[in-house]
Amino acid sequence: MKVIIMGCGRVGAMLAWMLDREGHEVTVMDIDPNAFRFLPPDFKGIPIVGNGIDEDDLRRAGIEEADAFVAATRGDNRNVMACQIAKHIYGVPKVVCRIFDPIREDLYRRLGLVTISPTVISAKLFKEALEQ
């Protein structure tokens, strides 16, 4: 599977490394070249300095051949915009979007995006830990 990950923070880098280890073709995009320090030295994928809402950067990352796109930056608005571009303009089959705001996450999910909210997931895990 050819995967593009926008955002090379700890989550994006860990996901990139996990997919890379399984033999997937992984391209990681970030607007900050220093973000790639989170990638392990044995990462075989492609790091690209670029923005996932810029169509030239997306084409450079291979969006037209991508099987999957993940938006994992800290910005909900940029994540949603990039996922909409990947899904609706480039027809990427699998698009997953990180959304911190639980209210927005529900709205975007109802609009057809696959979303993950670390805020909701973390709160549930804390609650489970407290109840054990």
Contacts in CASP RR format, 6 or more apart in sequence:
PFRMAT RR
TARGET T0000
AUTHOR 0000-0000-0000
METHOD contacts of the structure
MODEL  1
MKVIIMGCGRVGAMLAWMLDREGHEVTVMDIDPNAFRFLPPDFKGIPIVG
NGIDEDDLRRAGIEEADAFVAATRGDNRNVMACQIAKHIYGVPKVVCRIF
DPIREDLYRRLGLVTISPTVISAKLFKEALEQ
1 19 0 8 1.000
1 24 0 8 1.000
1 25 0 8 1.000
1 67 0 8 1.000
1 68 0 8 1.000
2 24 0 8 1.000
2 25 0 8 1.000
2 27 0 8 1.000
2 62 0 8 1.000
2 65 0 8 1.000
2 66 0 8 1.000
2 67 0 8 1.000
2 68 0 8 1.000
3 19 0 8 1.000
3 24 0 8 1.000
3 25 0 8 1.000
3 26 0 8 1.000
3 27 0 8 1.000
3 66 0 8 1.000
3 67 0 8 1.000
3 68 0 8 1.000
3 69 0 8 1.000
3 70 0 8 1.000
4 26 0 8 1.000
4 27 0 8 1.000
4 28 0 8 1.000
4 29 0 8 1.000
4 58 0 8 1.000
4 61 0 8 1.000
4 62 0 8 1.000
4 63 0 8 1.000
4 66 0 8 1.000
4 68 0 8 1.000
4 69 0 8 1.000
4 70 0 8 1.000
4 86 0 8 1.000
4 92 0 8 1.000
5 12 0 8 1.000
5 15 0 8 1.000
5 16 0 8 1.000
5 26 0 8 1.000
5 27 0 8 1.000
5 28 0 8 1.000
5 29 0 8 1.000
5 69 0 8 1.000
5 70 0 8 1.000
5 72 0 8 1.000
6 29 0 8 1.000
6 30 0 8 1.000
6 51 0 8 1.000
6 52 0 8 1.000
6 69 0 8 1.000
6 70 0 8 1.000
6 71 0 8 1.000
6 72 0 8 1.000
6 73 0 8 1.000
6 78 0 8 1.000
6 79 0 8 1.000
6 82 0 8 1.000
7 28 0 8 1.000
7 29 0 8 1.000
7 30 0 8 1.000
7 35 0 8 1.000
7 71 0 8 1.000
7 72 0 8 1.000
7 73 0 8 1.000
8 16 0 8 1.000
8 28 0 8 1.000
8 29 0 8 1.000
8 30 0 8 1.000
8 32 0 8 1.000
8 35 0 8 1.000
8 36 0 8 1.000
8 38 0 8 1.000
8 39 0 8 1.000
8 47 0 8 1.000
9 30 0 8 1.000
9 35 0 8 1.000
9 38 0 8 1.000
9 72 0 8 1.000
10 38 0 8 1.000
11 72 0 8 1.000
11 98 0 8 1.000
11 118 0 8 1.000
12 28 0 8 1.000
12 38 0 8 1.000
12 70 0 8 1.000
12 72 0 8 1.000
13 28 0 8 1.000
13 35 0 8 1.000
13 36 0 8 1.000
13 38 0 8 1.000
13 39 0 8 1.000
13 40 0 8 1.000
14 38 0 8 1.000
15 70 0 8 1.000
15 72 0 8 1.000
16 26 0 8 1.000
16 28 0 8 1.000
16 39 0 8 1.000
16 43 0 8 1.000
16 45 0 8 1.000
17 39 0 8 1.000
17 40 0 8 1.000
17 43 0 8 1.000
19 26 0 8 1.000
20 26 0 8 1.000
20 43 0 8 1.000
20 44 0 8 1.000
20 45 0 8 1.000
25 45 0 8 1.000
26 43 0 8 1.000
26 44 0 8 1.000
26 45 0 8 1.000
26 46 0 8 1.000
27 45 0 8 1.000
27 46 0 8 1.000
27 47 0 8 1.000
27 48 0 8 1.000
27 61 0 8 1.000
27 62 0 8 1.000
28 36 0 8 1.000
28 39 0 8 1.000
28 45 0 8 1.000
28 46 0 8 1.000
28 47 0 8 1.000
28 48 0 8 1.000
29 47 0 8 1.000
29 48 0 8 1.000
29 49 0 8 1.000
29 50 0 8 1.000
29 51 0 8 1.000
29 52 0 8 1.000
29 57 0 8 1.000
29 61 0 8 1.000
30 36 0 8 1.000
30 47 0 8 1.000
30 48 0 8 1.000
30 49 0 8 1.000
30 50 0 8 1.000
30 73 0 8 1.000
31 49 0 8 1.000
31 50 0 8 1.000
31 51 0 8 1.000
32 49 0 8 1.000
33 49 0 8 1.000
36 47 0 8 1.000
39 47 0 8 1.000
46 61 0 8 1.000
48 57 0 8 1.000
48 60 0 8 1.000
48 61 0 8 1.000
50 57 0 8 1.000
50 60 0 8 1.000
50 61 0 8 1.000
51 57 0 8 1.000
51 78 0 8 1.000
52 58 0 8 1.000
52 61 0 8 1.000
52 71 0 8 1.000
52 78 0 8 1.000
52 82 0 8 1.000
52 85 0 8 1.000
53 78 0 8 1.000
53 81 0 8 1.000
53 82 0 8 1.000
53 85 0 8 1.000
55 85 0 8 1.000
55 89 0 8 1.000
58 85 0 8 1.000
58 86 0 8 1.000
58 90 0 8 1.000
63 69 0 8 1.000
63 86 0 8 1.000
63 90 0 8 1.000
63 92 0 8 1.000
64 90 0 8 1.000
66 86 0 8 1.000
66 90 0 8 1.000
66 92 0 8 1.000
67 92 0 8 1.000
67 93 0 8 1.000
67 94 0 8 1.000
68 92 0 8 1.000
68 93 0 8 1.000
68 94 0 8 1.000
68 95 0 8 1.000
68 96 0 8 1.000
69 82 0 8 1.000
69 83 0 8 1.000
69 86 0 8 1.000
69 87 0 8 1.000
69 92 0 8 1.000
69 94 0 8 1.000
69 95 0 8 1.000
69 96 0 8 1.000
70 95 0 8 1.000
70 96 0 8 1.000
70 97 0 8 1.000
70 98 0 8 1.000
71 78 0 8 1.000
71 79 0 8 1.000
71 80 0 8 1.000
71 82 0 8 1.000
71 83 0 8 1.000
71 86 0 8 1.000
71 95 0 8 1.000
71 96 0 8 1.000
71 97 0 8 1.000
71 98 0 8 1.000
72 79 0 8 1.000
72 98 0 8 1.000
73 79 0 8 1.000
73 98 0 8 1.000
74 100 0 8 1.000
75 100 0 8 1.000
76 98 0 8 1.000
76 99 0 8 1.000
76 100 0 8 1.000
76 101 0 8 1.000
76 104 0 8 1.000
79 97 0 8 1.000
79 98 0 8 1.000
79 99 0 8 1.000
80 97 0 8 1.000
80 99 0 8 1.000
80 104 0 8 1.000
80 108 0 8 1.000
80 113 0 8 1.000
82 97 0 8 1.000
83 95 0 8 1.000
83 96 0 8 1.000
83 97 0 8 1.000
83 113 0 8 1.000
84 113 0 8 1.000
86 92 0 8 1.000
86 95 0 8 1.000
87 95 0 8 1.000
87 113 0 8 1.000
94 114 0 8 1.000
95 113 0 8 1.000
95 114 0 8 1.000
96 114 0 8 1.000
96 115 0 8 1.000
96 116 0 8 1.000
97 108 0 8 1.000
97 113 0 8 1.000
97 114 0 8 1.000
97 115 0 8 1.000
97 116 0 8 1.000
98 115 0 8 1.000
98 116 0 8 1.000
98 117 0 8 1.000
98 118 0 8 1.000
99 105 0 8 1.000
99 108 0 8 1.000
99 115 0 8 1.000
99 116 0 8 1.000
99 117 0 8 1.000
100 117 0 8 1.000
100 118 0 8 1.000
100 119 0 8 1.000
101 117 0 8 1.000
101 119 0 8 1.000
102 117 0 8 1.000
102 119 0 8 1.000
102 120 0 8 1.000
105 115 0 8 1.000
105 117 0 8 1.000
105 120 0 8 1.000
108 115 0 8 1.000
109 115 0 8 1.000
END
